[in-house]
Amino acid sequence: MIRISTAQLWVHDQDEALAFYTEKLGFEVRSDVTIAELGDFRWLTVAPPGQDGVAIVLMAIPGPPVMDADTREQVEALMARGFAGTVFLETEDCRASYEELRSRGVEFSEEPEERPYGIDSGFRDPSGNSFRLTQVQLPASV
């Protein structure tokens, strides 16, 4: 069987990202390894507590020879506009989670709002990555 183990987000600063994900979102560190043989490459992953088997890689944007300067600039531009990808977080109570995260310093771009699929809100991490915080409430089937 094929399973998702990790998903990657580009980040401008891994230490800043680590603080945001652990201190503000309440995630835990799954791995933080620096590999000297690969030019001090840092493999940094985080995930929500209790959700084993999946993690988010907080990946620094590489320079040459991995990524040329033009590509790096394009990635940074997409991140700044919130279009480098979206992480969807599910919660049992969107409004309560929204208030809890706001009290930790998360700045939301969208307050919780009723949608056809439930209650939904949005925020970005310090690198501009987009997040949706959703309380799924699908209609009963007929």
C-alpha positions in Angstrom: 0.0 0.0 0.0 1.2 3.5 -0.8 0.8 6.1 2.0 1.7 9.8 2.3 4.6 10.1 4.8 5.7 13.7 4.3 4.7 16.9 2.5 7.1 19.7 1.9 6.7 23.5 2.4 9.3 26.0 1.3 10.4 28.3 4.2 12.6 31.4 4.2 14.1 30.6 7.6 14.0 27.2 9.2 14.4 28.5 12.7 11.6 31.0 12.3 9.4 28.3 10.8 10.2 25.9 13.6 9.2 28.5 16.2 6.0 29.2 14.4 4.9 25.6 14.0 5.8 24.5 17.5 5.0 27.6 19.6 2.0 28.9 17.7 0.4 25.9 16.0 1.4 23.5 18.8 3.1 21.0 16.4 5.9 18.8 17.6 9.3 18.2 16.0 9.6 14.8 14.3 13.2 15.2 13.0 15.8 17.9 13.0 19.0 16.5 11.4 21.9 18.3 9.8 23.9 16.3 7.2 27.4 17.7 6.9 28.2 15.6 3.9 25.4 17.4 1.9 26.7 20.9 2.7 25.1 21.1 6.1 21.7 20.3 4.6 19.0 20.4 7.4 16.1 17.9 7.3 13.4 19.5 9.6 10.0 18.0 10.0 7.0 18.8 12.2 3.5 17.4 12.7 0.5 17.7 15.0 0.8 15.7 18.2 -0.8 12.3 18.1 -0.9 12.2 14.3 1.7 9.5 13.7 3.0 8.6 10.2 2.8 12.0 8.6 4.9 15.1 8.8 5.6 18.4 7.1 9.1 19.1 5.9 10.1 22.7 6.5 12.5 23.0 3.6 14.9 25.9 3.1 14.9 27.2 -0.5 18.1 25.9 -2.0 20.5 27.9 -4.2 22.7 26.7 -7.0 23.4 24.0 -8.1 20.1 22.6 -6.8 18.0 25.6 -7.8 19.1 28.4 -10.1 18.6 32.0 -9.1 15.6 32.6 -11.5 13.7 29.6 -10.2 14.5 30.6 -6.6 13.0 34.0 -7.2 9.9 32.5 -8.8 9.4 30.2 -5.7 9.9 33.2 -3.4 7.4 35.3 -5.4 4.8 32.5 -5.2 5.3 32.1 -1.5 4.9 35.8 -0.9 1.5 35.7 -2.6 0.4 32.5 -0.8 0.4 30.4 -3.9 3.2 27.9 -3.3 0.7 25.4 -1.9 -1.9 25.0 0.9 -2.0 22.9 4.0 -5.5 21.9 5.1 -5.9 21.5 8.9 -9.1 19.9 10.2 -10.5 20.7 13.7 -13.6 19.7 15.6 -14.4 23.3 16.5 -13.1 25.9 14.1 -14.1 28.9 16.1 -12.4 27.6 19.3 -9.2 26.6 17.4 -9.2 30.0 15.7 -9.3 31.8 19.1 -6.7 29.5 20.6 -4.3 30.1 17.6 -4.9 33.8 17.7 -4.0 33.9 21.4 -0.7 32.3 20.4 0.0 35.0 17.9 -1.2 33.4 14.6 -2.5 36.2 12.4 -5.5 35.1 10.3 -6.4 36.5 6.9 -9.9 35.1 7.2 -12.1 34.7 10.2 -14.2 31.5 10.6 -17.1 31.6 8.2 -19.9 29.2 7.4 -19.4 27.4 4.0 -21.3 24.7 2.3 -18.9 22.1 3.6 -18.5 23.5 7.2 -16.8 26.3 9.0 -13.5 27.6 7.4 -10.8 30.2 8.1 -7.4 31.0 6.7 -3.9 32.1 7.7 -0.3 32.1 6.5 2.9 31.0 8.1 5.9 33.5 8.2 7.1 32.3 4.8 3.7 33.0 3.2 2.5 29.4 2.9 -1.3 29.3 3.0 -3.3 27.3 5.6 -7.0 26.5 5.8 -8.4 25.7 9.2 -11.7 23.8 8.7 -14.5 22.2 10.7 -16.0 19.8 8.2 -19.8 19.6 8.4 -20.9 17.7 5.3 -24.7 17.6 4.7 -26.5 14.3 5.6 -27.0 12.1 2.6 -30.5 11.8 1.2 
